[in-house]
Amino acid sequence: KTPLEAIDNIPKIELTRQDLQFLARSSDIAARIPTAMILYVLFDFFFLSADNDIYKEEIDEDAPGVLVESLFTMASRVGVIFMFVLATMATSFAFYHPDI
């Protein structure tokens, strides 16, 4: 078969208006991910990283306490990332209305 004949064998997909709007919104959200990550990095640098030093003496003296503190810090960072992602999605859905 020639390449053109092979293309004719690909099934045709019909897209509705709602499908096109969903694809447009999804691409808009994907385009905003770098913005959300830059905001998170700035927030992390200025607010979450303050007083986050762990020294070897602290680990030797209070290993369970250091572990709990590290897990709490990690959980708070994951929570902040989740909030930035939700805020990015909410602004995308609120302010982006594709005309398709």
Secondary structure, 3 states (H helix, E strand, C coil): CCHHHHHHCCCCCCCCHHHHHHHHHHHHHHHHHHHHHHHHHHHHHHHHCCCCCCCHHHHHHCHHHHHHHHHHHHHHHHHHHHHHHHHHHHHHHHHCCCCC
